[in-house]
Amino acid sequence: MKTQAQSQELVLMQRVQAGDTLALGELYDRHAHAMTALAFQLLGNLAEAEDLVQDVFMESWHRAADYDHKRSSVKTWFYLRLRSRAMDKLRSEARWKKLEEAIGKFLPWVTQEEEITAFDAEWLREQMNNLRPDQFDVVHAVYFDGLTSSETSQKLCIPLGTVKSRLASALKHLRNFTGSR
């Protein structure tokens, strides 16, 4: 049984689906404060939390047609989108930090003949960041942590064949971009 507030929000969402920006503004007014508080708890940074809430509402405007009142309330739909985007952001930051640490360990090993310029390091960061997370983890373990394929298999708890196929796929992806430097 829907509450009066849920019924009002459903009507607002139907208006948003019809292109009514004022209805989105009303939903924003109803939920933005609490969503910002939750985003702050997840991200630990108020500015990032506020940006995330703004992004969720912008995405909701563009994806309003995806909302199905049979699957969730409007409030739940917003909160699930917020949580998903926050988790994506945290995972992305963790991958970036892991990559920065790995490149930092790798660069001191380079000899003067093999000097990596800032441009090369930036290119490497971009290409590594473009890998799927499963490929990134395998490449990181083998090339930056110096693990064998068998050790990587044990570390990541995946079959040896999967390590080898992910590594081959990632290297193929990276080779495709070497000409674009």
C-alpha positions in Angstrom: 0.0 0.0 0.0 1.4 3.3 -1.1 1.6 6.3 1.2 0.3 9.7 0.2 3.9 10.9 -0.2 4.8 7.9 -2.4 1.7 8.6 -4.6 2.7 12.3 -4.9 6.2 11.3 -5.9 4.9 8.8 -8.5 2.9 11.6 -10.1 5.9 13.9 -10.0 8.0 11.2 -11.7 5.4 10.7 -14.3 5.6 14.5 -15.0 9.4 14.2 -15.2 9.0 11.4 -17.7 6.8 13.8 -19.7 9.6 16.4 -19.7 8.5 18.6 -16.8 11.6 20.2 -15.2 9.6 21.7 -12.4 8.6 18.2 -11.2 12.2 17.2 -11.1 12.9 20.3 -9.1 10.2 19.3 -6.6 11.7 15.8 -6.3 15.1 17.4 -5.8 13.8 19.6 -3.0 12.3 16.5 -1.3 15.4 14.3 -1.5 18.6 16.3 -2.2 19.4 17.1 1.5 19.1 13.5 2.7 20.8 12.2 -0.4 23.7 14.6 0.1 24.1 13.4 3.7 24.2 9.8 2.5 26.7 10.6 -0.2 28.8 12.4 2.3 28.8 9.3 4.5 29.9 7.2 1.6 32.5 9.6 0.1 33.7 11.5 3.1 33.8 14.8 1.1 31.0 17.3 1.1 31.8 18.9 -2.3 32.0 15.5 -3.9 28.8 14.5 -2.2 27.0 17.5 -3.6 28.4 16.9 -7.1 27.3 13.3 -6.9 23.7 14.2 -6.0 23.6 16.8 -8.8 24.9 14.1 -11.2 22.3 11.6 -10.0 19.5 14.1 -10.6 20.9 15.0 -14.1 21.1 11.3 -14.9 17.6 10.7 -13.6 16.3 13.5 -15.9 17.9 11.8 -18.9 16.9 8.3 -17.8 13.5 9.0 -16.3 11.9 6.6 -18.9 13.8 3.8 -17.2 11.8 4.3 -13.9 9.3 1.5 -13.3 6.9 2.1 -10.4 6.2 -1.6 -10.2 9.9 -2.3 -9.2 10.5 0.5 -6.6 9.3 3.7 -5.2 10.7 6.9 -6.6 12.8 7.5 -3.5 14.3 4.0 -3.7 15.1 4.6 -7.4 17.0 7.8 -6.5 18.8 6.2 -3.6 19.9 3.1 -5.6 21.3 5.4 -8.3 23.1 7.4 -5.7 24.6 4.3 -4.1 25.6 2.8 -7.4 27.3 6.1 -8.6 29.1 6.4 -5.2 30.4 2.9 -5.4 31.6 3.4 -9.0 33.4 6.5 -7.8 35.1 4.8 -4.9 36.1 1.8 -7.1 37.5 4.2 -9.7 39.5 6.1 -7.1 40.8 2.9 -5.7 41.9 1.7 -9.1 43.6 5.1 -9.8 45.4 5.1 -6.5 46.6 1.5 -7.1 47.8 2.5 -10.6 49.6 5.6 -9.3 51.4 3.5 -6.7 52.4 0.9 -9.3 53.7 3.4 -11.7 55.7 5.1 -8.9 57.3 1.7 -8.1 58.0 1.0 -11.8 59.5 4.3 -12.9 62.7 4.1 -10.6 63.7 0.9 -12.4 63.8 2.6 -15.8 67.4 3.3 -17.0 68.3 6.5 -18.8 68.3 4.7 -22.1 64.7 3.7 -21.4 63.7 7.0 -19.9 59.9 7.4 -19.7 58.8 10.9 -20.3 55.9 12.5 -18.4 53.9 12.1 -21.7 54.7 8.3 -21.7 53.7 8.0 -18.0 50.4 9.8 -18.6 49.7 7.7 -21.7 50.3 4.5 -19.6 48.0 5.8 -16.9 45.2 6.5 -19.4 45.6 3.1 -21.2 45.7 1.2 -17.9 42.7 3.1 -16.6 40.8 2.1 -19.8 41.2 -1.6 -19.1 38.3 -3.5 -17.7 38.7 -4.0 -13.9 39.4 -7.7 -14.3 42.1 -7.0 -16.9 43.6 -4.2 -14.9 44.0 -6.4 -11.8 45.8 -9.1 -13.8 48.1 -6.7 -15.6 48.9 -4.9 -12.4 49.7 -8.2 -10.6 52.0 -9.5 -13.4 53.8 -6.4 -14.6 53.8 -4.1 -11.5 53.8 -6.6 -8.7 56.1 -9.0 -10.6 53.9 -12.1 -10.0 53.9 -15.1 -12.2 50.7 -16.1 -13.9 50.3 -18.9 -11.3 50.9 -16.5 -8.4 48.4 -14.1 -9.9 45.9 -17.0 -10.2 46.3 -17.7 -6.5 46.2 -14.0 -5.4 43.1 -13.2 -7.4 41.4 -16.6 -6.8 40.8 -17.2 -10.5 41.8 -20.1 -12.7 45.2 -20.0 -14.4 43.6 -20.1 -17.9 41.5 -17.0 -16.9 44.7 -15.1 -15.9 46.3 -15.9 -19.2 43.3 -15.0 -21.3 42.7 -11.7 -19.4 46.4 -10.8 -19.7 46.4 -11.6 -23.5 43.2 -9.6 -24.0 44.6 -6.6 -22.0 47.9 -6.6 -23.9 46.1 -6.8 -27.2 44.0 -3.8 -26.1 47.2 -1.9 -25.0 49.0 -2.8 -28.3 46.0 -1.4 -30.3 46.7 2.0 -28.8 50.5 2.1 -29.0 50.2 3.7 -32.5 48.1 6.5 -31.1 50.9 8.0 -29.0 
